[in-house]
Amino acid sequence: MKILSKITRILLIMVLLSALSQEAFSQRVRFGLYAEPLISWFSSDTKASVNDGARPGFAYGLTFNTYFAKNYAFSSGISIINASGRLNYNDTLLIRFKNSNTELLPGENVVYKIQYVGIPLGVDLKTNQIGYTTFFGNASLMPKVVIGGKGDIPAAGIEDENITKELSLFNLGYQLTLGMEYSLGGSTAIVLGLGFENNFLDITSDHPEQPVDKIRQYMIRFRLGLNF
């Protein structure tokens, strides 16, 4: 019943977006829905903490494009991003969870599972339609806020503990996406794309007894969507 309810909600949103897009088409506005399986990983500027492997994740959201010329649009929307990564620390340090603290020994790793809400702000460029196909490129800034965070320490048997105390609330990155639209008739099209995201700011909060480092997050995103 829960799955059926979610599917019904998605279908209602699709119908509403389609109606809005057709109503606003004369003003060159398009809406879209997308889902993105992704791979994410960390980098560090110090040897005290190092990346320990990439991890899968998932994002989904809405897009909103306002065309100021035939093939050029300002792009925005909203994105919910579930991304993660693994860090290995070379010194003993204290990891702060919401309800407890845990000592991490040298050589042990921490898995960070982070949920963000982001609002991309960018420009969308596309080719003229070739048959049923249009190719596009998008460049966007991605400001985002942490809305949840879980942490695992496998060596200590800790899993899915609230780790938001160890995370910076805000981050900013850029996205580059290339892809194609396949027309289903009118303004409706299936979207396939491949994107890369690089975040500028430190994702972790450095507490006094922890090493001073800058941990950045990267993502490769595989887009499947529907534009109206």
C-alpha positions in Angstrom: 0.0 0.0 0.0 2.9 2.4 0.8 4.5 1.7 -2.6 1.2 2.2 -4.4 0.7 5.5 -2.5 4.1 6.8 -3.5 3.5 5.8 -7.2 0.2 7.6 -7.1 1.8 10.7 -5.8 4.5 10.6 -8.4 1.9 10.2 -11.2 -0.1 13.1 -9.8 3.0 15.3 -9.8 3.8 14.3 -13.3 0.3 15.2 -14.5 0.5 18.6 -12.7 3.9 19.4 -14.1 2.8 18.5 -17.6 -0.2 20.8 -17.3 1.9 23.6 -15.9 4.5 23.2 -18.7 1.8 23.3 -21.4 0.2 26.3 -19.8 3.6 28.1 -19.6 5.1 26.9 -22.8 4.5 30.2 -24.6 6.7 31.8 -21.8 9.4 29.2 -22.6 9.3 27.3 -19.2 9.9 23.6 -18.7 9.7 21.4 -15.7 11.2 18.0 -15.1 11.5 15.1 -12.7 14.7 13.0 -12.3 16.4 10.2 -10.4 20.2 9.8 -10.1 22.1 6.7 -8.9 25.5 8.1 -8.0 29.0 7.2 -6.8 30.7 9.5 -4.3 34.0 9.7 -2.5 36.2 12.1 -0.4 39.5 13.8 -0.7 41.7 15.2 2.1 44.5 17.8 2.2 46.4 16.0 4.9 47.8 12.5 5.6 46.1 12.4 9.0 42.8 11.5 7.2 42.7 9.8 3.8 40.0 8.7 1.4 39.2 5.0 1.9 37.0 4.2 -1.1 34.0 5.3 -3.2 30.4 4.4 -2.2 27.0 4.3 -4.0 24.2 6.8 -3.3 21.1 8.2 -4.8 19.6 11.6 -5.6 16.2 12.8 -7.0 14.5 16.0 -7.6 12.7 18.6 -9.8 14.1 20.8 -12.5 12.9 24.2 -13.7 14.2 25.8 -16.9 13.4 29.3 -18.1 14.4 29.9 -21.7 15.8 33.3 -22.6 16.7 32.1 -26.2 15.7 29.1 -28.3 18.4 26.8 -27.0 19.5 28.6 -23.8 17.9 28.5 -20.4 18.4 29.5 -16.8 18.1 26.3 -14.8 17.1 25.7 -11.2 15.1 23.2 -9.1 15.5 21.2 -5.9 17.5 18.1 -5.2 17.5 15.6 -2.4 21.0 13.9 -2.3 22.0 10.8 -0.4 25.8 10.5 -0.7 28.5 9.0 1.4 32.2 8.3 1.7 34.8 6.5 3.8 37.7 8.1 5.7 40.6 6.4 7.3 42.3 8.2 10.2 46.0 7.7 11.2 45.7 9.1 14.7 43.5 8.3 17.7 40.6 10.8 17.9 37.2 11.2 19.3 34.1 10.9 17.0 31.0 12.8 18.2 27.7 11.1 17.7 24.4 12.7 18.7 24.1 10.7 22.0 27.6 9.5 22.6 31.3 9.8 21.8 33.5 7.0 20.5 37.3 6.8 20.4 38.6 5.9 17.0 42.0 4.1 16.9 44.7 4.6 14.3 43.9 2.7 11.1 40.2 2.5 11.7 37.7 4.1 9.3 34.5 6.0 9.5 31.7 5.8 6.9 29.8 9.1 6.6 26.3 8.8 5.0 25.0 12.3 4.4 21.7 13.7 3.2 21.5 17.1 1.6 18.9 19.3 0.1 20.3 21.4 -2.7 19.1 24.2 -5.1 21.1 24.1 -8.3 21.6 27.5 -10.1 22.9 27.4 -13.6 22.6 27.5 -17.4 21.3 24.8 -19.7 22.4 24.7 -23.3 20.9 22.4 -26.0 21.2 21.5 -29.6 18.4 21.7 -32.2 16.3 18.6 -32.3 17.9 15.8 -34.5 15.1 13.4 -35.3 13.6 12.7 -31.9 16.8 13.5 -30.0 18.2 16.7 -28.5 21.6 16.9 -26.8 22.3 19.2 -23.9 24.9 20.4 -21.4 24.4 22.0 -18.0 26.7 23.9 -15.7 25.4 24.8 -12.3 26.5 25.9 -8.9 25.0 23.7 -6.1 24.5 25.3 -2.7 23.2 22.7 -0.3 22.4 22.1 3.4 22.8 19.0 5.4 19.5 17.6 6.6 20.7 14.3 8.0 23.8 12.3 8.6 24.6 8.7 9.8 27.9 7.2 10.6 29.4 3.7 10.7 32.6 2.6 12.5 32.9 -1.1 11.5 35.8 -1.9 13.8 33.6 -0.8 16.8 30.4 -2.4 15.6 28.7 1.0 15.2 26.2 1.4 12.5 23.8 4.2 11.4 24.5 6.4 14.4 23.5 10.1 14.1 26.8 11.9 13.1 25.6 15.4 12.3 27.9 16.9 15.0 30.8 15.9 12.8 29.4 17.5 9.7 29.4 21.1 8.4 25.9 22.4 7.9 26.4 24.1 4.5 28.4 23.2 1.4 28.8 24.6 -2.1 29.9 22.9 -5.3 29.6 22.9 -9.0 27.9 20.4 -11.4 28.6 19.6 -15.0 26.1 17.4 -16.8 26.0 16.2 -20.4 23.0 14.2 -21.8 20.3 13.8 -24.3 16.5 14.1 -24.5 14.3 11.7 -26.5 11.0 13.3 -27.5 7.8 11.5 -26.7 5.7 14.1 -28.4 5.0 17.8 -27.7 7.3 19.1 -24.9 7.5 15.7 -23.1 10.9 13.9 -23.3 12.9 11.1 -21.6 16.2 12.4 -20.2 19.5 10.5 -19.9 22.6 12.2 -18.6 26.0 11.8 -16.9 27.2 14.4 -14.4 30.1 15.3 -12.2 30.0 17.3 -9.0 32.9 18.8 -7.1 32.2 20.4 -3.6 34.5 23.3 -2.6 34.0 23.4 1.2 35.0 21.1 4.1 32.2 18.6 4.8 33.4 18.0 8.3 33.5 20.1 11.5 37.0 20.1 13.0 36.8 19.9 16.8 39.8 21.1 19.0 41.4 17.6 19.5 40.9 16.5 15.9 43.3 17.0 13.0 42.8 20.2 11.0 41.9 19.0 7.6 39.7 19.9 4.6 37.6 17.0 3.4 35.9 17.5 0.0 33.3 15.4 -1.6 33.0 14.4 -5.3 30.2 12.6 -7.1 29.5 11.0 -10.5 25.8 11.0 -11.2 23.8 9.0 -13.7 20.5 10.8 -14.6 17.2 9.3 -15.7 14.4 11.8 -16.0 11.3 13.1 -17.7 10.9 16.7 -19.0 7.5 18.3 -19.7 
